[in-house]
Amino acid sequence: MMKSLYIFTLLIAFLHPVKAQEYDIIRYGARTDSTIIQTKAIQKVIDKAFAKGGGVIVIPKGTYLTGALFFKKKTSLVLQEGAVLKGSDEIKDYPFIPSRMEGQSLRYFAALINAYGVDGFSIKGPGTINGNGLRFWKTFWAHREEMKKMGKKSTNLEVSRPRLIFIWKSDHVKIQQVKLRNSGFWTTHLYQCNDVLVEDTNIQSPFKPVPAPSSDGIDLDVCKDVRIRNCYISVNDDAIVIKGGKGTTAHQLPENGIVEDVLIENCTFGPSHATLTIGSECIHAKNITMKNCVVENNCPILKFKMRGDTFQLFENITIDNISGTCGAVIDLNPWSQFFDLGGSEAKPFGIIKNIKLSNIKVKSSKFGEMQGNPLDQVADFSFKNVEVTTPNPVLKNKYEDVKFENVVVNGKPIVH
């Protein structure tokens, strides 16, 4: 009898799960006034929900100006129709704390939305998170121009800018039906996260009148089991980026690591610098699949950034069923931005193996290039059922183990 009662209780709980407590920020002290900074008021709601055992922070219709917000365990975020969380354009509103940027663990400014160690964290729309990045972009370009006049180069970190979302050491993460706009820096940065779903999300940053520098759409940094589907991404940098560490000893440091088991499907990619990029700060990428996607841009479909200062291994990468307009089908070239051997006498190189590009039909500005660093190794790289229309039909390739099957460029098959 007791066993039957226990099973019945479990069944009722499964069919009728307890709804999480909702915390409408207006009911808990925030105001529908887009001209005042409301970081403290909104953070107070998050803290209250956490103290009560968790809950959903609800942003109702209206625009709410805020600095960095820190979500706690068992809290999540919902933005209702017409709701806008708008980031402050004052860097003082983003604390300078331990963080992760450009493949290195360091102190940096918090993002607008932060979740550290929040398993089950979710962000749901249909509302908008707007980074309000214009002031940061203008400062960035002015600084870069000033350095150029002095004959110097500048790095991305010299002008202080916040990311839109940073999620760290959190598993079972969901970002759904939300609009992400105008980030001051990277838009969505996930670090050391497992089981991630980004779905039905629209990510955009502008190319003009003021370009949004380094506004990557989604950065996967030491993450496993990631699904990105039914999204639209157009940003003034790479749309989806596989990261994980950089430098001559990056592969030996515990804070770095592999990105593996990533599925990107049914997405549309507007103007960006590259659709899928692997390598700018990546030591190991494995089992990465992009399929059933549309490209509407003038950038590479697949871009490998081969760092001469980092040991890299990229394996089991599949690109399948891609259509539309692009810049190049493949771009595999040395990447020297912020090159730094750090005094080491090591001679890092990259290994690329088991790469498959299939069922691709595009109009492109060129077929592409495969011209890595001198020590890089490429094996089992194949193109199958590829149809390209382009004014530049040559694939500049220096590697032997590249196979072509039913590849047609400008109506003529490639014989290899």
C-alpha angles and dihedrals in degrees: 000000000000091000092052090049091050092051090047090052092051091049092052090049091051094048094041108030117191109260114236116249111263122221112197103200092218091058090050101051110286119124134221092239116119093192099067127070109245103181095122094047094050094042088052089058091050091049092048092052090049092050090052092053100272139303149169118288105216121203108198127203112305140064120282121190114213146156125220116336122198118207119208134210115302093011126117140175132243123182112197125214109296094014119134127187101199120197122231114247091216112097090209087074091066114069119230103236143145107301146138128259136164095353096311135099108233144126114287142149119291119249124245090255116033131180119174117182093348106144112199093022114163139183117198134181163155084177130079139258106203118190093199087215102165096104092048091049093051091049091048095052093043090053093047091050091049091051090048091055088054091050092248134123124230130211127223091253098057093083111057111238134158127230119231098233130012119179117180132186092349125136130201093029123174129191110180141168094349131132115228116195145177102354117192090223132349111358104214119014119180116184126184093350128146129199102020128174122191107180139168089355126148115211121185142162127169135257092196157081083001114008117231102231121216092358095150113185101223125000116194109197117180092336133147134200101018127169122192113181143159092008133140115215129181118156139152092254135027117333100215120012130190110211138163112147145323138215137068093288097033093111090058099050118097094219090063129064153128130327108208145162099030122163121191113182144161093008131141120217121203127187111332138135092258134350098223119010126188123181118028089110103358130120100175132013121176136173099008115164129183115181144159094020136143123221121205102173147076100252136095119285092214121020126185114195105200110202117206090204098053135064105235135187120186116177142163098018116166127189111182138170101005123163139174135051126326145156100245135349092224134013116183110165142136115281113209102167108134090355109186129166089182092222092303121141091211119123105215121199139177132242119205119183142162098018117164127189112181143161095018122157115176147141107232141176088234141353094241150242136274104186110133130169118301094259097043117117125213123188137167096010113160142182116198130176094357123159117187131177110195143145088227106050099169121109105208100214130162098178126097102205096069116118131200125199121175094343113162123187118187090345095307124105119237110239112206 
